[in-house]
Amino acid sequence: MVISALALASVAGRPAQAQEMIGIDFLLGDVFSINPKNGQSVFIGSTGLTQNLWHSMAKDSQGNIYAGYGYWNSAIAIYQIDAISGQATFSAQTNLFGVTGLAFGPGDVLYATNDTTTPLGGGPDDLLTIDLVTGTTTLIGPTGLKSLQSLAFGNGVLWGWDTDNIGLVRIDTVTGLATDVNPSLEDNLNLIQTLCFSEDGILYGAFGSLWIIDMLTGAPGFVAYMPPIGLLGGIEFVPGQPAPFSLGVKGTSGGPMGAFAAGATPGGNVAFLFAQGGGGPTLIQSGMPCSGYWIDLNGTAALIQVARADAQGKVEIGPAQVPPLQAGNMRLQALDLTTCATSNLIRVLF
């Protein structure tokens, strides 16, 4: 039965409202609020611009959110997006035609990746900066890649995602050169085409579904689909709210794997749980910590480990060897034993 090994005291409480994402539809320009725990989305409003592709999104240090609009037959314009109404307000016009990613770095320098062969596509891709006052673009250098789809700046690094059998990359902001984080892990299915960081520094990816990505191994863990959204051109976290209780996995099945969480109670205990196959929710039994609360796993749920979060509410476990047959069948969730809050569900697909 559920969590019989959790012989720990807990104090049930109601967690604060978690930070929401906003996402912009790739083709239609509709803006949605997205729950990062389960992918559930709610329509906010339309940008009013539906004739070209929305392909990138970035948030500056003041919490202002911008997105790139236009592709193939029209130079890219940058618009500011209202997170409450979804309305787009013109900010700057560029001379670029193939922008695929935007990200603000230190000092609110706006970085962009640009496919130099647009409208044919297929790269090579350059790294540039964009001046939001004048629209002036400055070339930094070639990335060495040809299918970069997104950018995000976090933990002092500019990150990108390439869908041509590459996956997660680190990008040098001085030279523009990209380095594959894990050459043995690829994305050739266009799983991820936009990236963003939570306030806790957790890297999320999305397109038709939502993922949490381990920056050390490049491994994405599947969180959820996001109906009624079709395909997302950009995602960002809305500022001014607590970061979500996030769970991700490190490594891939058939080798050593671990798990990490952020947004837990600082100094509190966190239970890492797993189950085989789909299904759930399951009620935590009487006499157990957090009894009467629900987890999103099925009745096979069992405890992996209890670990204490650090002063920032972050915690890690592992690594441990995981059989390759677990891919697609194993699901994990974290339980905060102080508040009884649950993290997102993670399905291991790699």
N, C-alpha and C positions, 0 to 999 in steps of 0.2 A: 504494500500500500504506500501512499505518498509520504515521503520524507520521514520514515520512521527513525532515521538516524539523527534527526535534528534535536538533540537533547540540549537546546539552548533557550534561554529566556528571550522573549521579545515583547515589545510594547507596540500594540497596534495603533496606527495613526493614519491620518489622511495626508498623502503627499500633495505638495503644491502643484498647481497647473503646469504641465510640462511645456517646454518650448515647441511651438508649431513651426512647420516649414511652409513656405509658399512655393508653388511650382507654376511654370508657364507652359501651356500646350504648344507643341512643336509647330503645328500648322495653323490652328484656329486663333491663337492669341488669347485664349481663355486663361484666367488665373485662378488657382485653387489653393485652399488651405489643406495641408496634409498632416495627419497625425503620424509622427515618426515611429510610434510604437507598433501600429498595425496597418499603416498605409491608407487608412480611411481618408477620403478627400471630400471637401465641400467646395462647391463653386463660389468664388468671391465676386467675380465680374470679368468683363472683357476689356482688353487693352484698347479695343476699337480698331486695331490694325490686323487684318486677316489675309492680306494678299501675298505675303511672303513668309519665310520661315523665321521663327524665333529659335535661336540656336545656342544661347549662352546667357549666363546670369552671374552677377557678382555683387558683393556687399562691402561697402567701405567701412572705415573705422567709426563713423558716426551712425551706422545702421541704415544708411541709404542703399536701396537696392536698384541695380541697373541691369538692363538686358540689351542684347544686340538683335537688330532686326534688319532683314534684307539678305538676299542671297542670289547668286548666279547672274541675274540681270539688273541688279541695283546695288549700288555701294552701301555698305553697312552703316546704319545710324544707331546711336546709342540713346536709349530712352530710360528715364527713371520710372520705376514701377511703384505705385502706391499699394502697400501691403494690405490696406483696409478695403479699398475699392477695386483694385486691379487696374486702374487707369494708368495709361502710359503718357509721360510728358517728355517731349523732345529735349535732349541734352546736347548731343554733338553729332556731326556728320563726318565720316571718315572717307578715305579713298580706297578702302579695302573691300574686296568682294567675297572673300572666302573665310571669314572669321568663324571659328568653331569653338573657341573657349575664351572666357574672360575671368580675371581674378585680380583683386587688389592685394598688393604687397605692402611692405613697410612704407610709411609716408604716403599711403594711398596712391602709390604708383599703380596704374591700371595696365596689367599685362594682357596680351591677346595672342592667340595662335591663329595663323592665317594660311589657308591652303593656296599655294601660289599658282596652281593650275586650274582654278575655278574659271569657267563653268565645267571643264572636263572632270575635275576632281581627281583624287588619288595622289595628291602631294607632289613634291615635297612641301612640308609645313615649316613656316618660320615663326619665331617668337619676336614680338614687337611690344612697344608701349603706345598707349593712346592718351593724348591730352584731352580731358573732358571739356576744357574751356574752348579750345580752338579746333579740336578734331584732328590735330596733327599726329601722324604716326611716325614712330622712330624704330627702325629695324635694329634688333639686337643680334640675331643670327639664326642660321638654320638649326632645327631641332634634330635633324637626322631621321625623322619619322615622316610617314605619309598618311596616317589615318588618326591623328590626334582629334579627339572629340570634345575635350573639356579641360578646364583648369580649376585649381583651388589652391590657396596659400594657407598653410597651417604648420605649426611646430617649426617655424623658421625655414620652411622649404616650399618651393613651388612644385605642385604635383599636376600630373596630367594622366589621361586615360586614352590609350590607343587601341583601336579595335582590329588592327591588322596583325593578329597573332602575337600581341605584345602585352596589353593590360596596363597595370599601374607603372608610371615612370616618374622619376625625379628630374626636374629641369633646372639647369644652371642659368640663373638670371643675368649672369655676366656674358656668357657665350651663346646661350640659347640651346645648348646641346642637351638632349634627353638621355637618361640612363634607365634601362629596364630594371625594375626592382627585383623581379623573379623571372628569369628566362624560361623556367620550366612550367610557368603558369600563364596561360594565354586566354584572350577573349576574342574569338572569331565569330561570335554570335550576336554582336552589337547589344550585349546585355546592359552596358553602362555608357551613357553619353553625356552625363552631367554630374559634377562633383560639388560637394560643399562640406564645411566643417561645422560641427556643433560648438557651442561655447566651451565645452569640455575638451575640444580638440579631437573628437571622434570623426572620422572621415566617412561620409555617406555618398553613395552613388545611386543613380536612377536613370531610367528611360521609360520602359513600360512596367517596371517593378522597382522595388526599393531594396538597397543592399547596404551593409556596413562592411568597410574594407579595412583589413589589417595592413598598416603601412610598412611593417617589417617584412612580411612575406608576400604582400599583394593579394592575399586571399580574400575574396568577397563572400560574405555570408548572406543568404537570402532572408529578407525580413518579410516582405508581403507584396502582393499586387496592389494596385492603386485605383480601382474603379471609382468613378466613371471616367477617369483620365485616360486618354488614348496614349500618346507618346509625349514625354516631357522634353522640352528644349533647355530648361534650366530649373534649378532648385536652390533655395537659400533658407537659412533659419531666420525667423522673425526676431528682431532684437527685443531686449527688455523683459525676457521671461527666463525662468530657470531652465538649464539644459536638461534634456530628457535622460531618463535612466536607460542607458544604452548597453547592449551586449553584443560582442563580436567574437569571432574565432580566429585563431592563429594557425597557420599551416594548412595542409590538405590531408585528406584521409589516405591511408597507406603509409603514413609517416608520423612523426611527432606533431601533436596538436595541443593547443592550449586555448584559453578563453580569457577575455578581458571585459571589464565593465567600468562605466563612469556614470556619475550622477547619483551614486549611492550616498547614504548617510555618512559623513566624514567620521572615521574611526569606528563605524558600525560593522556588524557581521553581515556577510552576503553569502547566501546559499546558491551554488551552481547546480542546476538540475538538468537531467536529460531524460528523453523517452524515445522509444522505437516507434516509428510510423506516425501517421497523422492522428487527428482526433483531439478531443478535449472540449471544454475545460474540465478540470478535476478539482473537487473540493478538498481542501486540507483538513484532515481528520481532527476530531476533538482530542485534546491533550497534547497536540503538537504545536510548536511555535506558529503563529499566524493561523491557528485553526479558525475555520469559518470563512477564510478567504479562498479565492480561486486562483489556480494557475492555468495557463493555456496549453498544458500538455495532457496527454491521455493517461489512463490508469496505470501504465507501466512506468510512470515517472519515478525516478530514483535520484538520490543525492550523489553528486560527484565529489564535492568538497565544500566546506565552509571556510571562508577567508575574510580577513579583516581589511576594510577599505582604509586608505591613507587619509591624510588631512584634507585632500582635495576630492575625496569621494571616489577614488579610482582603485581598482583591485584587479589582480591577474592570478590565474592558476595555470599549472602545467609547466612544461610539456609532458605528454604521455603518448605512447604509441597507439594509433587508432587503425583498425583494419580497413582496407579499401572498400569493402562491401557496405560500410556505413554511409557512404556518400548517397544522399538523397533520402536516406531512411532515418537519420538521426536528427533530433530537434533538441535545442537547449533553451533554457530560460534562467534568469537570475532573480532571486527573491531577496529583497532588503528586509532583514529580520528586525530592524528597528521600526520601520513604517509599514511593513508588509506590502510595499509596492512591488510590482513585478516589472521586469524589463520587457523589451520587445522579445519576440520569439525569433530564434535563429535556426534556419534549416541548412544543414551541411550539404552542399551540392558539389563540392570539389574534394 
